[in-house]
């Protein structure tokens, strides 16, 4: 399969580089500044599993002329509209669009633009970012992609895509319940982003203060209530996993949203916290801690924009 990776940031850069290293036919759609960086230095990955570099094939934004079998979308949510316009010429009748963005809102946007038949559900569990030199740095050992048909069941194309992604550096699973999987990731991320941004602290530091653990699980319960009312009640293994995740003493875990705040960058707050809060309002669910976290990051965004002029 011919794969077009949208961007070469943390997500697209990591998974795309793994596919290139394994001999995959992969092209990266990037802006000129990133393209020049990749031409000079290659696509470099710093990983707990071993560092490596590849020389990627590159297309500049708005240049696609041929269609691809797979379009892997790993951009930030606030860049999705621009990205869709840029990769639209690469989408053919049988193209599979695999988004691994955080949250759920992007599924509606992609479906509206390209049709439900082309859009898969997907999520990535990888902790990574770009350093000052443009290298993809994998902070933790997790490196999972889960994807599937949004209507459920395993299709032939999903199984073919699973085979394509089974390469060193990627733990892949085709799911028969991808929307359930995505809702559970949405709960986890909303809780993690909400509490670490609100407290401007890691999970370990929050657990070390009075009512820290109680606050984490109050927010977790609010998000679980929204999922349950939406028809996606969290499953017991997920609850158990997150309970361990959010009670690990001295944990350095913090949301990428907080890392964005710490470096003065734009955040995905409305795509994550805002969308969860809006769904709660529609369903008549009271989410006071989620609303406070949303307001907190929104106030940061107002200040950031003012400072930028």
Protein Blocks (a to p, Z undefined) as FASTA:
>chain_A
ZZddehjdfklmmmmmmmmmnopacdddddfklmmmmmmnopadddfkbpcdddddddde
hkafbdcfbdcdfbdfklmmmmmmmmmmmpcfklccddfbehjllmmmmmmmnopklpcc
ddddddddddfkopacdfbfbdcdcdddfkgpjdfklmmmmmmmmcghiacdddfblmlm
mmmmmmmmmmmmmmmmmnopafklmmmpghklmmmmmmmmmmmmmmmmnopaccfklmmm
mmmmmmcghiabdcfklmmmmnopacfklmmmmmmmmmmmmnopacfklmmmmmmmmmmm
mmmmmmnZZ
